[in-house]
């Protein structure tokens, strides 16, 4: 299925009537909107539009619906499973220009923003209020994209994911209707939870044009530390015991020996190239002290060394920047290589086994693939660092990925903890959810009967 | 719409084939299954069945679907907005006999249970594991009912509601298909969030037959206190400031002067009959101490008196039992009276205004109606204590309720924080969600095209 050239030409004219030069068919612009940060092939849309309001998005959607033209919402293009690829052509709806912070209610710890607002932009805006938005997937993604993919990241172990932190949405439905979900109350028992349905729907049910988010007070004390371990098992067991003890750790990140070597080189750091945990503790001075004591004791029992502290904000930023650069650091291990990131999530009691078996499988396959993880959630990532011209490497990576997903599912886990399905993991959805996929399909059909909203994603 | 007597007779025979004597058409049994704890009129089903497994529920549903017979899932009948009334007759599916705790994974802090398991039963079962399930709506409700109504209660301010604490479900769909949602991983980005769609769907999308719940470690220290205030505004301002300061208080409950008088009489307590806050603090010894210091200082600044402590488990239980008996205590104020409970939830910055205006409205109406609330969430409840033979009183209560809901919605709140819509609040859903209701209706139609699952609830 693709849209006839004639219809595209008509649509361009109609879009220009109200968007003027905020409509582009330039090859470079379309190419840029047809790819994310993954290894998935570029699939450019026919048209890119840059609306600036909910009303403009609704007009775009109504027009596209009339021409039966696919629509793909676009934020910053930092997703990892081919979420924005225009598999059937159509219109990329780039909301990056809708980047206004519409209101901040400091007393209610909430805010309302447009979907193009980026994570760092929001936190800079909030700085003087004493509040922050904790969800941090690494990339400086748009909050619209983060909502659509149910993003999480390093802080999720304490603050939850986008699922827990979106209070309400404005969504343009597939027929151009504008719907407001949720509200400002902290809880509600009034009807179906549409907010949670749109969070993680990857643009397949509508276009998110406004988001109400929960905010948090900046903790009195924040402290970060790095701890090296002799063994991967020791590091993971420390994580498991920390969670089981109920320590409200804010971040607890694993980097395996391959990844530590990579970030040492890339970021000019001098950590031992052994399995390592990065921690961050939030709370009162006394509370942080208590958490550190508990976790320090657990680490010492599990082959962990001394904690190296980063208490000043600059030191903390440097440490987390190094963590966030893990993917680029891994890529730099092999100049000219292409990265392929994937993630799974398992119950925490199975985390050590799942990581160790996966590490052994990678090593046996002869591939280069550092492991990092938001391990407090049971979530970890692989980044295969591949030679793009070697089809054999790609095939082996696919096989390792398949086995890792199968392993995670067998252990009661999920095929993706936070990257989403896009079209890269579409083959695993049935295996994970079985008959549930048919329920998802019924909902998709009910809300987007023409299959125009980001077609080919999530549902096969 | 109601089912022809002939079809009912055939259905009874068919049901008896596999359920034997676990099928009842006795008037008393049907009456008991046609009412909840609310003022709403009894509407008995034609048949009550007592299945014992997912498979039996699926068989019941398939048969009902074939006869186009309405089905109403039934737990303990403690809901408050007419959720279980068989408005169009049909079959009440009583799952109270499905009350097995199927697994407890202490190391992963989760469990899997049947829907008839009750809140207290679960916590008794967990006692030796050092874990607990925090959601506590007061009534000893079934977890199936709590899931279906998105229940919350006193602990929600710290631990969230059923929305945050259900990890996965087994659901029998309207056509008898069995679907499993969610999983054991703490987070997942794999497809639409069906779990959250069923949580709060009030039996209108399917019958919940298994629930996976999140558990928590019992805190090292727990302490409860009661603090009396000179004014309602002082009590509410203390709550608002506590939340804004980020104190992780486990419970923070308001009882107004009318309610305090009622519980003093009912439970033989000697508290001042003034607006009062009940607190509970969870954490480490030191953490609880810090929380108490902060909240104590806030209370003192807001006309609060001394904290009266309940640290021993028996004292704490007695205190919370008194809180939970608030509704019965209110009823006892006026022998022969009928209670009518309603609730709303607003952003916390509007809580004082909303409660004070509502109190003034009740007083002006001449009605007896104590106010209690899970005020840390911005959620409060009214219980009108009415003469059942006085239509004028009922009409005045309806008017006060209407104005309270309108007030809450104008303040950015919701028409129900935790009781749900049932059919009692069906008239408010449009006002709250507008076009969103049409999206809910599309989903309902897609998943239950015959409108057989608890018809007449949530959606008009």
Interface residues (C-beta under 8 A of the other chain):
Chain A: X105 X107 X108 X109 X110 X149 X150 X151 X152 X156 X160 X161 X163 X164 X173 X177 X178 X179 X180 X181 X183 X184 X185 X186 X187 X188 X189 X190 X191 X192 X193 X194 X196 X197 X199 X200 X201 X205 X216 X217 X219 X240 X243 X244 X245 X246 X284 X286 X287 X290 X345 X346 X347 X348 X349 X377 X378 X379 X408 X412 X413 X414 X415 X416 X417 X418 X419 X420 X421 X425 X428 X429 X432 X433 X434 X435 X436 X437 X438 X439 X440 X442 X443 X444 X445 X446 X447 X458 X459
Chain B: X105 X107 X108 X109 X110 X149 X150 X151 X152 X156 X160 X161 X163 X164 X173 X177 X178 X179 X180 X181 X183 X184 X185 X186 X187 X188 X189 X190 X191 X192 X193 X194 X196 X197 X199 X200 X201 X205 X216 X217 X219 X240 X243 X244 X245 X246 X284 X286 X287 X290 X345 X346 X347 X348 X349 X377 X378 X379 X408 X412 X413 X414 X415 X416 X417 X418 X419 X420 X421 X425 X428 X429 X432 X433 X434 X435 X436 X437 X438 X439 X440 X442 X443 X444 X445 X446 X447 X458 X459
